[in-house]
Amino acid sequence: MDLSEAVACCSPLVAEPLSAEHSVELARVFKAMGDPVRLRLLSLIASHAGGEACVCDLTDVFDLTGATISHHLKVLREAGLISGERRGTWVYYRVRPDLLARLSAVLVPGSAIRDAAVAR
């Protein structure tokens, strides 16, 4: 099952218990966000001008190697939280707001966010 499908079909946590399958899928995404470096990367990308950030703009922010930053970006990408597009020698990353809205819908019962995310 695709993660976006798993998230889209989940009711808010207070409405009904998650199935074992959905729990595994959601935990994978929340685990990806649970690392301070990845959470900061996600924030940097989301708040960057134009809604996208070049990897060249991200590496200087941290006192980490480029390989470590690449690993964290890969984890975020594999979790479906960001997408990347290669342009020449650089990769530009964007946050996937649809997935973030669906994740928040699982946590916020009876909200407009949930209703909008489920309608998609």
Helices and strands as residue ranges (DSSP letters): H 3-8, H 20-33, H 36-47, G 49-51, E 52-54, H 55-59, H 66-78, E 82-87, E 90-95, H 97-107, H 112-119
